[in-house]
């Protein structure tokens, strides 16, 4: 692949070549989904499903940079702690031990999330939809779980 030299940046020593190559994929996905597609605004509640994944971690950071209040979900207490400590999520919900919709309702005062970012969809789709506020916006990417089941659902 040929790329103009002025479009390149040096790889940080703290990233492996694989991590550096993936960086653009997950952050572009998160930025497009949250900023360009959903139009996230400062002060809005953003639910990020699968915050322990690459796209999820990037979405937490992009939403925080946009000024949103971030509710991250992950499948373990360790991943929830990482989302809060390393990615600055405001809240973290363990989807294996907590009811996501109830937690989001409590955090948002019963209004729900203004924006949801769900890179999994599939099994998380129904839970994601229950978390949306009236006139909320959803951004579904990846379809990793849905593609395994050959789903025809559209977000």
C-alpha positions in Angstrom: 0.0 0.0 0.0 1.3 3.5 -0.9 0.5 6.3 1.5 1.6 9.9 1.1 4.4 10.6 3.7 2.6 13.6 5.2 -0.3 11.3 6.2 2.0 9.0 8.4 2.8 9.3 12.0 5.5 7.4 13.9 4.4 4.3 15.9 4.5 4.9 19.6 7.0 2.6 21.4 4.3 1.6 23.9 2.2 -0.1 21.2 3.0 -3.3 19.3 2.6 -3.2 15.5 -0.7 -5.1 15.9 -2.1 -2.6 18.4 -0.9 0.4 16.3 -2.6 -1.1 13.2 -5.9 -1.7 15.1 -5.9 1.8 16.6 -7.3 3.5 13.5 -10.1 0.9 13.1 -11.5 1.1 16.6 -11.2 4.9 17.0 -12.6 5.7 13.6 -15.5 3.4 14.3 -16.2 5.0 17.7 -15.8 8.5 16.3 -18.1 7.8 13.3 -20.7 6.1 15.4 -20.9 8.6 18.3 -19.9 11.9 16.8 -20.8 11.8 13.1 -23.7 9.3 13.2 -25.4 9.8 16.7 -24.3 13.5 17.1 -23.4 13.0 20.8 -23.5 16.3 22.8 -21.9 17.5 26.0 -23.9 16.4 29.1 -25.7 13.6 27.3 -25.8 10.1 28.8 -24.0 7.6 26.5 -24.3 3.8 27.1 -21.3 1.9 25.7 -22.0 -1.8 25.5 -18.9 -4.2 25.6 -16.6 -1.5 27.0 -13.9 -4.2 27.4 -13.6 -4.6 23.6 -11.4 -2.5 21.4 -14.3 -0.6 19.9 -16.0 -0.3 23.3 -12.9 1.1 24.9 -12.4 3.6 22.1 -16.1 4.6 22.4 -15.8 5.3 26.1 -12.9 7.7 25.3 -14.5 9.4 22.3 -17.8 9.9 24.3 -15.8 11.4 27.2 -13.9 13.7 24.9 -17.3 14.9 23.5 -18.3 15.8 27.0 -20.8 13.0 27.6 -21.6 11.1 30.8 -20.5 7.6 30.0 -22.1 4.4 31.3 -19.9 1.4 30.3 -20.9 -2.2 30.4 -18.5 -5.2 30.6 -18.6 -8.8 31.5 -16.5 -8.8 34.6 -15.8 -6.5 37.6 -12.2 -6.3 36.5 -13.2 -4.9 33.0 -15.7 -2.5 34.7 -12.9 -1.2 36.9 -10.6 -0.7 33.8 -13.4 1.2 32.0 -13.6 3.6 35.0 -9.9 3.8 35.9 -8.2 3.7 32.5 -10.9 5.0 30.2 -12.6 7.5 32.5 -16.1 6.0 32.3 -18.4 7.7 34.8 -20.3 4.5 35.6 -19.7 0.8 34.9 -22.2 -2.0 34.9 -21.3 -5.7 34.9 -23.8 -7.2 32.5 -23.4 -10.7 33.9 -24.4 -9.7 37.5 -26.5 -6.6 37.0 -29.7 -5.6 35.1 -28.4 -3.1 32.6 -31.8 -1.4 32.0 -32.4 -1.0 35.7 -28.9 0.4 36.3 -29.2 2.9 33.4 -32.6 3.9 34.6 -31.2 4.6 38.1 -28.2 6.5 36.8 -30.2 8.7 34.4 -33.1 9.4 36.8 -35.4 7.1 34.8 -34.8 8.9 31.5 -32.5 6.4 29.8 -29.4 6.9 27.7 -29.5 9.6 25.0 -27.1 7.6 22.9 -26.1 3.9 22.9 -23.1 2.4 21.2 -23.4 -1.3 20.8 -20.6 -3.1 18.9 -22.1 -6.6 19.7 -25.8 -6.3 18.9 -27.1 -9.9 18.7 -28.0 -11.0 22.3 -27.4 -7.5 23.7 -29.9 -5.9 21.3 -33.0 -6.2 23.4 -31.2 -4.9 26.5 -29.7 -2.0 24.5 -33.1 -0.9 23.2 -34.6 -0.9 26.8 -31.9 1.6 27.8 -32.7 4.2 25.2 -34.3 7.5 26.3 -37.3 8.8 24.4 -35.9 10.1 21.1 -32.6 8.5 21.9 -30.1 7.5 19.2 -28.5 4.2 18.7 -25.2 3.4 17.0 -24.7 -0.3 16.3 -21.4 -1.5 14.9 -19.6 -4.8 14.3 -22.6 -7.1 14.7 -20.2 -9.7 16.1 -22.9 -11.7 18.0 -25.6 -11.2 15.3 -23.3 -12.4 12.5 -22.7 -15.7 14.3 -26.5 -16.3 14.2 -26.9 -15.0 10.7 -29.4 -12.4 11.9 -31.2 -10.2 9.5 -32.1 -7.6 12.1 -31.2 -4.0 11.4 -30.4 -1.3 13.9 
